[in-house]
Amino acid sequence: MIGIAAHAAYIPRHRIERERIASAFGASALKGERAAVNFDEDSLTMAAAAVQLVLPAVSCDGLYFASTTPPHLERMNGSLIAAACDLDEDLAVADFANSLRAGTIAVGSALDSVAVSTRHNIIIAAADVREAPPESQEEQLFGDAAAAIAIGQEGVIAEFKARATVYDDFLDTVRRDKDERVTSFASKFTFERGYQESVLKAISKILSQTGLGPGDIARLVLPPVDQKSHVKVATKAGFRPEQVQETFFEKLGVTGSSMPLLLLSAALENAKPGDKILLVGYGDGADALLFEVTELIAQYPVRQPIEKQLKNAIQFRSYELFRKAREFFRHYDDGPQISNILYEKEESQNIRLRGTHCDECGTRQFPFTRVCIVCRNSKSLREVKLERRGHVFTFTTDALYASPIPPTVMSVVDLAGGGRIYLQMTDVQPEEVKIEMPVELTLRRLSEGGGMHHYYWKCRPEES
């Protein structure tokens, strides 16, 4: 049996009300709010967070990263995510890009690989941080998020049944190699000739291939282009509105290549054994993938339900702060220039997050050390993985540190399993920080410099 063995979504904690975006230009506002990255997040850090939510449930011997907005164009983003998750080096790693269908294309590739038994569990992580022109409708429509699913042969909670695909070289949304922002050809014609035509073809093909009718499908997962248009397409295909998966548009927005997998994760959170789920991805054509939920769904532990993440929000107080968070690292390039020699030397410590364990007294230390700080042992020390959670031992609020959104909370964290580490805190209001507060570690962009994005670990309040 081949299918989905694990799933998770990651939604950044920051939001901005669409009314704030509209009022900055005297424009009309869409309802609700959209999810937005903090200044230290990008598609890579969000994907890494989603993968870490999946990893406790499955092993991993393949990692695919899907995004139209990868931070590196000539460096394997998936390799950095794998290193941050401290995965083995014999992983099959690949990046998928250039289309909003990148996520579903990666899923199809993973299914093919697992089917020929070259890999047993492949995790697909999709994430996007798409930029729209200021004052455009897309600035309100877009949202930022990530999702991850694992395709495997064991512990399958949703069995793969069938797949259909169509391609279409049609102008809908476009971003050239020199562009920062998406160019949209949004119109009634674009919707009908692009989204509607491709999606209906893909759905028709897979229903014909399987001999099923719309009434046999428990949940249709359709990525939206706005609040309601996808439901109209579903009804044209013969589905009832209640069969269509909720898109959380008024709290989240349209999240690019991660949207199909995020909505699939939402559908699986509430699925029952025997449910047939039809997943559709759109972008320069359409993919349709059919899954059937197994009995194991009842035993699957959802670590961070989507509804819970949507409620745990921090509002940008102004449109200016929202833009500042998105623009800061685009224009800031004053960080250190780091040689590949130094990077190689410190990757295990700073990216894989490993420390030193003393076999004499059991003390764990970070950073690496040659002498145990407790028993002074220097002979029986070994490198170990550190836990990604802990609690605040002490902290200070620094108003002088150069940050796009001051003040910066600096914290000392006692890690579960041992070890103490000094970290910036993120995704938190300074007045909420307390001694003994449970925190989780999260990979974030720390600075820019020397033609590099510099990543390091921060901590944030643990989801309660």
Backbone torsions as a table, in degrees:
resi	resn	phi	psi	omega
1	MET	NA	131.7	178.4
2	ILE	-120.4	139.0	178.1
3	GLY	173.2	-155.6	-177.0
4	ILE	-85.0	124.8	-180.0
5	ALA	-104.7	-17.9	179.9
6	ALA	-162.3	157.9	179.3
7	HIS	-155.0	154.6	176.5
8	ALA	-166.7	159.0	174.9
9	ALA	-129.5	149.9	174.5
10	TYR	-126.2	121.8	177.9
11	ILE	-117.2	121.6	178.9
12	PRO	-58.5	152.0	-172.5
13	ARG	-77.7	-19.9	-176.3
14	HIS	-82.4	145.3	177.8
15	ARG	-135.3	157.7	167.7
16	ILE	-136.0	132.6	178.0
17	GLU	-67.6	137.0	-179.0
18	ARG	-63.6	-25.8	176.8
19	GLU	-62.7	-35.8	178.4
20	ARG	-66.8	-39.1	177.8
21	ILE	-64.8	-47.1	-177.1
22	ALA	-65.2	-41.2	-176.4
23	SER	-66.6	-23.0	178.0
24	ALA	-65.5	-21.5	-177.9
25	PHE	-123.4	5.3	-177.7
26	GLY	66.8	31.0	-178.1
27	ALA	-101.2	170.5	176.2
28	SER	-80.8	146.9	-173.7
29	ALA	-106.4	143.6	167.9
30	LEU	-77.5	164.7	-179.4
31	LYS	-73.2	148.3	168.4
32	GLY	84.4	-151.2	-175.8
33	GLU	-139.0	171.6	177.5
34	ARG	-128.5	151.1	176.0
35	ALA	-76.4	142.5	-176.8
36	ALA	-143.3	141.6	178.8
37	VAL	-68.9	151.7	167.5
38	ASN	-74.2	169.5	-175.9
39	PHE	-63.5	-22.8	-176.6
40	ASP	-100.7	12.9	-180.0
41	GLU	-109.1	153.2	169.8
42	ASP	-149.6	-173.7	-176.7
43	SER	-64.3	-31.8	-179.9
44	LEU	-69.1	-46.2	-178.9
45	THR	-66.1	-36.7	177.8
46	MET	-66.8	-41.5	178.2
47	ALA	-62.9	-40.8	178.1
48	ALA	-60.8	-40.0	178.5
49	ALA	-64.6	-40.3	179.1
50	ALA	-66.3	-40.7	179.4
51	VAL	-62.8	-40.6	-179.6
52	GLN	-65.3	-26.7	175.6
53	LEU	-73.1	-27.0	-179.0
54	VAL	-84.8	-36.6	-169.2
55	LEU	-56.2	-36.4	179.8
56	PRO	-60.5	-22.8	-175.3
57	ALA	-88.5	-21.8	-174.7
58	VAL	-142.6	159.0	166.8
59	SER	-81.8	172.6	-175.9
60	CYS	-144.6	123.5	170.7
61	ASP	-127.8	20.1	172.5
62	GLY	-161.9	142.2	-179.8
63	LEU	-139.5	119.3	177.7
64	TYR	-112.6	130.8	178.2
65	PHE	-110.4	127.6	-178.1
66	ALA	-121.3	127.1	-178.7
67	SER	-167.7	146.1	168.8
68	THR	-92.0	-5.3	-177.7
69	THR	-130.0	53.3	178.6
70	PRO	-68.8	143.4	-179.9
71	PRO	-69.9	-23.8	178.7
72	HIS	-116.7	133.5	176.1
73	LEU	-99.5	-23.2	175.0
74	GLU	-132.9	65.4	172.1
75	ARG	-172.2	137.6	-177.1
76	MET	-72.3	106.6	179.5
77	ASN	-62.8	-38.1	179.8
78	GLY	-61.2	-32.4	178.7
79	SER	-66.3	-40.0	178.6
80	LEU	-67.6	-39.1	176.3
81	ILE	-62.6	-43.7	179.5
82	ALA	-61.9	-40.5	178.5
83	ALA	-65.8	-42.1	179.7
84	ALA	-63.7	-29.4	176.5
85	CYS	-88.8	2.9	178.0
86	ASP	54.6	48.8	178.7
87	LEU	-91.1	160.8	-177.4
88	ASP	-65.7	154.4	-174.5
89	GLU	-76.5	-13.7	-179.2
90	ASP	-88.3	19.2	176.5
91	LEU	-67.3	147.6	166.6
92	ALA	-85.8	115.2	-175.4
93	VAL	-119.7	138.4	178.6
94	ALA	-152.4	152.0	173.6
95	ASP	-109.7	137.5	175.2
96	PHE	-119.5	133.9	-172.0
97	ALA	-150.2	-175.9	168.4
98	ASN	74.6	3.0	177.8
99	SER	-152.7	147.5	174.2
100	LEU	-65.4	-13.0	174.5
101	ARG	-87.4	5.3	-175.5
102	ALA	-54.1	-38.6	-178.9
103	GLY	-65.2	-48.6	-178.7
104	THR	-73.0	-30.0	174.4
105	ILE	-64.5	-41.3	177.8
106	ALA	-63.7	-38.4	176.9
107	VAL	-62.0	-44.3	178.2
108	GLY	-60.9	-41.2	178.2
109	SER	-64.9	-39.8	178.3
110	ALA	-65.1	-41.0	177.9
111	LEU	-60.5	-41.6	178.5
112	ASP	-63.4	-43.6	-178.0
113	SER	-65.5	-45.0	179.7
114	VAL	-66.8	-34.2	-178.4
115	ALA	-63.0	-33.0	179.3
116	VAL	-94.2	9.3	173.1
117	SER	63.7	23.4	174.2
118	THR	-75.9	-27.1	177.4
119	ARG	-139.5	147.8	-176.2
120	HIS	-97.8	-34.1	178.1
121	ASN	-140.8	117.5	177.9
122	ILE	-118.1	126.5	177.9
123	ILE	-96.7	129.6	174.9
124	ILE	-107.6	123.3	177.3
125	ALA	-117.4	122.9	179.1
126	ALA	-117.5	136.3	-179.4
127	ALA	-154.6	148.7	177.4
128	ASP	-148.1	143.1	169.9
129	VAL	-129.3	82.5	-174.2
130	ARG	-86.8	139.6	179.2
131	GLU	-104.8	133.3	176.3
132	ALA	-113.9	154.6	177.1
133	PRO	-59.7	135.9	175.4
134	PRO	-54.3	142.6	179.3
135	GLU	79.4	-3.4	179.6
136	SER	-83.2	159.9	176.0
137	GLN	-62.5	-34.8	-177.9
138	GLU	-64.6	-26.8	178.7
139	GLU	-62.8	-31.8	175.0
140	GLN	-84.0	-32.8	-177.3
141	LEU	-71.2	-43.2	-173.1
142	PHE	-67.3	152.6	172.2
143	GLY	-143.5	164.6	-178.0
144	ASP	-112.8	134.3	178.8
145	ALA	-171.6	170.5	177.0
146	ALA	-138.6	160.1	175.2
147	ALA	-150.9	153.9	178.7
148	ALA	-140.5	141.2	171.3
149	ILE	-134.5	152.7	176.5
150	ALA	-111.0	129.2	174.9
151	ILE	-101.4	126.2	-177.2
152	GLY	-154.1	-174.7	-178.8
153	GLN	-110.2	-12.6	-178.1
154	GLU	-123.1	150.7	179.7
155	GLY	61.8	34.1	-174.3
156	VAL	-74.0	123.0	178.7
157	ILE	-96.7	-15.7	176.1
158	ALA	-147.3	111.0	-175.2
159	GLU	-78.2	135.8	176.3
160	PHE	-73.6	132.7	-176.9
161	LYS	-116.1	-42.7	-174.7
162	ALA	-163.6	162.5	-179.9
163	ARG	-148.2	143.6	174.6
164	ALA	-140.0	151.1	-179.0
165	THR	-149.2	148.9	171.9
166	VAL	-137.5	144.3	173.8
167	TYR	-110.5	157.5	-177.3
168	ASP	-156.2	112.0	178.8
169	ASP	-82.5	76.9	-175.4
170	PHE	-123.9	140.1	-178.6
171	LEU	-78.8	111.9	176.6
172	ASP	-124.6	-79.4	169.8
173	THR	-115.4	138.9	-173.8
174	VAL	-138.5	141.5	170.6
175	ARG	-142.8	118.4	-179.8
176	ARG	-78.9	172.2	-178.1
177	ASP	-64.3	-23.1	-178.8
178	LYS	-99.3	2.3	-176.1
179	ASP	-96.7	142.1	171.1
180	GLU	-91.6	-27.0	-172.7
181	ARG	-118.1	153.3	-179.4
182	VAL	-75.4	136.3	169.8
183	THR	-97.1	124.5	-176.9
184	SER	-112.1	136.8	175.2
185	PHE	-103.7	31.6	-173.8
186	ALA	-55.8	128.1	176.1
187	SER	-169.2	172.1	176.7
188	LYS	-61.4	-41.6	178.6
189	PHE	-62.4	-45.2	-179.4
190	THR	-60.1	-43.7	180.0
191	PHE	-62.6	-48.2	-175.5
192	GLU	-71.7	-42.9	-178.1
193	ARG	-78.2	-30.1	-177.8
194	GLY	-94.0	-82.6	-174.3
195	TYR	-58.5	-55.6	-173.5
196	GLN	-61.5	-46.5	-176.4
197	GLU	-65.2	-46.4	-178.3
198	SER	-66.8	-44.0	-178.1
199	VAL	-64.8	-44.0	179.6
200	LEU	-63.1	-38.2	178.3
201	LYS	-64.0	-46.2	-178.4
202	ALA	-63.9	-42.9	179.1
203	ILE	-64.7	-43.5	179.8
204	SER	-61.0	-41.4	-179.2
205	LYS	-63.7	-44.3	-175.3
206	ILE	-74.2	-33.2	176.3
207	LEU	-68.2	-39.2	177.4
208	SER	-66.4	-39.5	-178.8
209	GLN	-65.2	-36.6	-175.5
210	THR	-97.1	-13.2	-177.3
211	GLY	75.4	15.8	179.9
212	LEU	-93.3	161.0	172.4
213	GLY	-113.7	166.9	178.9
214	PRO	-54.2	-33.5	-179.0
215	GLY	-68.6	-15.9	179.3
216	ASP	-83.4	-10.5	-176.8
217	ILE	-93.2	124.4	179.1
218	ALA	-76.9	-37.2	-176.9
219	ARG	-145.0	125.9	175.0
220	LEU	-101.6	118.9	-179.2
221	VAL	-99.8	106.2	-178.5
222	LEU	-118.9	122.9	174.5
223	PRO	-68.3	133.0	-176.4
224	PRO	-83.5	158.8	168.2
225	VAL	-106.3	-19.8	174.1
226	ASP	-156.9	-156.4	-173.9
227	GLN	-73.8	-36.1	-168.5
228	LYS	-130.1	-18.1	-169.7
229	SER	-60.9	-32.9	-179.1
230	HIS	-64.7	-30.2	178.8
231	VAL	-68.5	-36.3	177.4
232	LYS	-62.5	-39.6	177.9
233	VAL	-66.0	-40.4	179.0
234	ALA	-60.8	-42.3	179.6
235	THR	-67.4	-34.1	175.4
236	LYS	-63.5	-31.0	179.4
237	ALA	-82.6	-3.0	177.2
238	GLY	100.7	6.8	-180.0
239	PHE	-91.8	153.6	173.7
240	ARG	-86.4	149.4	-179.6
241	PRO	-54.8	-34.9	-177.9
242	GLU	-71.4	-12.5	175.8
243	GLN	-81.0	-16.6	-174.6
244	VAL	-83.1	131.4	-179.5
245	GLN	-63.3	133.5	173.7
246	GLU	-56.3	137.1	-175.9
247	THR	-104.0	-6.4	179.7
248	PHE	58.0	32.4	-173.3
249	PHE	-57.8	-40.6	-175.3
250	GLU	-74.4	-8.0	178.3
251	LYS	-118.2	-14.7	-169.2
252	LEU	-125.2	-53.3	-174.1
253	GLY	100.0	-175.5	-179.9
254	VAL	-95.5	115.0	-165.6
255	THR	-102.7	25.5	172.2
256	GLY	69.4	-138.3	-174.3
257	SER	-66.6	-18.7	178.9
258	SER	-82.3	-13.3	-172.4
259	MET	-59.5	-49.0	-179.0
260	PRO	-60.2	-41.7	-177.6
261	LEU	-73.0	-33.9	176.6
262	LEU	-64.8	-44.6	179.3
263	LEU	-69.7	-32.1	174.1
264	LEU	-63.3	-42.0	177.3
265	SER	-61.2	-41.7	178.0
266	ALA	-62.8	-40.8	178.9
267	ALA	-64.4	-40.1	-179.4
268	LEU	-69.4	-28.2	178.5
269	GLU	-60.6	-28.4	-176.2
270	ASN	-118.0	14.0	-175.3
271	ALA	-81.0	157.7	177.3
272	LYS	-119.6	153.5	176.9
273	PRO	-53.0	134.7	-180.0
274	GLY	94.4	-15.4	178.7
275	ASP	-63.8	135.4	172.8
276	LYS	-99.0	126.0	-178.7
277	ILE	-115.0	123.8	178.6
278	LEU	-104.4	113.2	-178.9
279	LEU	-98.0	130.5	178.8
280	VAL	-123.7	134.0	172.7
281	GLY	-117.7	140.5	-178.6
282	TYR	-124.0	141.7	174.5
283	GLY	157.0	109.1	-176.9
284	ASP	56.3	41.5	-173.6
285	GLY	123.3	-161.4	-179.2
286	ALA	-153.5	149.1	172.1
287	ASP	-114.2	145.9	172.8
288	ALA	-132.7	126.1	-179.8
289	LEU	-128.7	131.8	-177.6
290	LEU	-107.0	130.2	176.9
291	PHE	-126.3	150.6	173.8
292	GLU	-121.9	125.6	-175.4
293	VAL	-70.1	137.6	-178.9
294	THR	-102.1	176.2	179.5
295	GLU	-63.8	-24.0	-176.4
296	LEU	-70.2	-11.3	-179.6
297	ILE	-60.1	-31.6	-177.7
298	ALA	-67.4	-22.7	-177.6
299	GLN	-96.9	-4.8	-174.0
300	TYR	-77.7	125.6	-179.8
301	PRO	-87.9	113.5	175.9
302	VAL	-82.5	113.7	-172.4
303	ARG	-75.0	-42.5	-179.4
304	GLN	-135.1	88.6	-179.9
305	PRO	-56.7	146.5	-176.2
306	ILE	-62.0	-44.1	179.8
307	GLU	-58.7	-38.0	179.3
308	LYS	-66.1	-42.0	178.6
309	GLN	-65.9	-36.8	180.0
310	LEU	-65.3	-31.3	-179.9
311	LYS	-77.9	-26.8	-176.2
312	ASN	-88.4	80.0	-169.7
313	ALA	-121.9	149.3	172.0
314	ILE	-119.6	123.6	-176.4
315	GLN	-86.2	133.6	165.0
316	PHE	-68.6	126.8	-174.2
317	ARG	-74.2	-15.2	-179.1
318	SER	-153.8	161.3	175.3
319	TYR	-64.3	-33.8	-178.9
320	GLU	-63.2	-41.1	177.9
321	LEU	-67.5	-37.6	176.2
322	PHE	-58.8	-46.1	179.8
323	ARG	-70.0	-38.3	-179.7
324	LYS	-61.2	-41.9	179.5
325	ALA	-63.4	-35.1	-177.4
326	ARG	-81.9	-26.9	-173.0
327	GLU	-96.8	-18.0	-167.5
328	PHE	-53.8	-55.5	-174.8
329	PHE	-76.6	-9.6	174.5
330	ARG	-71.9	-29.6	-174.3
331	HIS	-112.8	-12.6	178.9
332	TYR	-93.6	122.1	-179.0
333	ASP	-141.5	36.2	-174.4
334	ASP	-100.9	9.4	179.2
335	GLY	-72.9	177.7	-175.1
336	PRO	-71.3	151.8	170.8
337	GLN	-92.2	117.3	-173.8
338	ILE	-109.0	129.1	178.4
339	SER	-73.7	155.6	177.5
340	ASN	-68.8	-19.5	175.4
341	ILE	-66.6	-47.9	179.3
342	LEU	-66.0	-40.4	179.9
343	TYR	-61.4	-44.4	179.1
344	GLU	-61.6	-39.8	-177.6
345	LYS	-66.0	-35.1	-171.6
346	GLU	-107.9	3.7	-177.0
347	GLU	-60.6	-43.9	-179.1
348	SER	-59.3	-38.6	-177.7
349	GLN	-79.2	-49.7	-168.2
350	ASN	-90.8	-25.0	179.1
351	ILE	-106.5	-49.4	178.2
352	ARG	-75.4	-15.2	178.0
353	LEU	58.3	64.4	175.5
354	ARG	-111.7	154.3	179.0
355	GLY	-133.2	-167.7	-178.9
356	THR	-109.1	134.3	177.3
357	HIS	-114.8	130.2	177.8
358	CYS	-92.2	119.1	179.8
359	ASP	-75.5	-13.2	-179.8
360	GLU	-79.6	-48.9	-175.5
361	CYS	-118.1	-5.6	177.0
362	GLY	84.2	5.4	-179.3
363	THR	-72.9	138.4	173.0
364	ARG	-110.3	141.1	-177.3
365	GLN	-133.7	150.8	172.1
366	PHE	-141.7	132.6	0.4
367	PRO	-74.5	-175.4	-179.8
368	PHE	-53.7	146.3	178.2
369	THR	-139.7	156.5	177.0
370	ARG	-100.0	-11.8	-178.9
371	VAL	-135.2	130.1	178.7
372	CYS	-65.5	130.7	-177.2
373	ILE	-70.6	-19.3	-177.1
374	VAL	-94.5	-56.8	-173.8
375	CYS	-105.0	-0.8	177.7
376	ARG	67.2	15.1	176.8
377	ASN	-66.0	137.5	179.5
378	SER	-126.4	4.4	-173.8
379	LYS	-108.2	-42.7	-176.1
380	SER	-106.6	67.0	176.4
381	LEU	-115.4	141.8	180.0
382	ARG	-141.9	156.3	-179.8
383	GLU	-81.5	132.9	-179.0
384	VAL	-137.6	157.4	172.2
385	LYS	-73.3	138.9	176.6
386	LEU	-98.6	151.2	177.5
387	GLU	-68.5	152.4	-178.5
388	ARG	-99.5	22.4	176.7
389	ARG	-147.3	162.4	-179.7
390	GLY	-179.2	-153.0	176.8
391	HIS	-142.9	156.9	-176.1
392	VAL	-73.8	122.8	175.2
393	PHE	-85.1	-45.2	174.6
394	THR	-159.3	166.3	-178.1
395	PHE	-157.8	164.3	172.9
396	THR	-143.0	151.7	177.5
397	THR	-104.6	118.7	-172.7
398	ASP	-109.0	111.7	180.0
399	ALA	-89.0	-9.2	-176.1
400	LEU	-95.4	-20.9	-179.2
401	TYR	-62.3	135.4	-177.6
402	ALA	-70.3	105.2	-178.9
403	SER	-139.1	143.9	178.0
404	PRO	-66.5	-25.0	179.0
405	ILE	-132.2	80.4	-179.3
406	PRO	-75.1	166.0	-3.3
407	PRO	-82.0	168.9	178.0
408	THR	-103.9	129.8	176.6
409	VAL	-91.9	119.4	175.8
410	MET	-102.0	129.8	-173.1
411	SER	-131.7	151.3	169.1
412	VAL	-106.8	122.6	-173.1
413	VAL	-114.6	128.5	169.9
414	ASP	-88.1	116.3	-176.1
415	LEU	-80.3	145.4	172.5
416	ALA	-61.4	135.1	-178.3
417	GLY	88.3	-5.2	176.5
418	GLY	109.7	151.2	-179.2
419	GLY	107.8	145.1	178.8
420	ARG	-128.2	136.9	-173.3
421	ILE	-139.8	143.9	-178.2
422	TYR	-100.2	118.6	-172.1
423	LEU	-140.0	151.6	164.7
424	GLN	-72.1	148.9	174.4
425	MET	-104.4	142.8	-177.5
426	THR	-133.5	167.8	178.3
427	ASP	55.8	44.3	-177.3
428	VAL	-150.7	147.9	170.1
429	GLN	-85.8	131.0	-174.4
430	PRO	-52.5	-36.4	-177.7
431	GLU	-70.5	-12.0	-179.4
432	GLU	-88.7	-12.4	-175.5
433	VAL	-75.1	135.3	-178.9
434	LYS	-140.3	153.4	171.7
435	ILE	-60.0	140.0	-178.9
436	GLU	73.6	6.7	177.2
437	MET	-62.2	128.3	175.5
438	PRO	-67.2	135.2	-179.8
439	VAL	-134.4	159.1	173.2
440	GLU	-122.7	147.5	-179.4
441	LEU	-88.3	142.2	-175.9
442	THR	-140.8	134.2	178.2
443	LEU	-72.6	131.5	-179.9
444	ARG	-138.5	161.4	174.2
445	ARG	-78.8	122.7	-174.1
446	LEU	-94.8	-40.7	-178.5
447	SER	-164.6	177.1	175.9
448	GLU	-127.1	146.5	176.2
449	GLY	168.9	148.1	178.0
450	GLY	61.8	31.3	-179.1
451	GLY	71.3	23.7	-175.8
452	MET	-131.3	148.2	162.2
453	HIS	-89.3	127.1	-179.8
454	HIS	-103.3	121.5	-178.7
455	TYR	-109.7	146.1	175.5
456	TYR	-156.6	175.9	-176.7
457	TRP	-91.5	140.9	169.3
458	LYS	-126.3	175.4	174.3
459	CYS	-123.0	157.3	177.4
460	ARG	-145.7	158.7	179.8
461	PRO	-55.2	135.2	178.7
462	GLU	-69.5	139.9	177.7
463	GLU	-59.9	125.8	-178.7
464	SER	-86.2	NA	NA
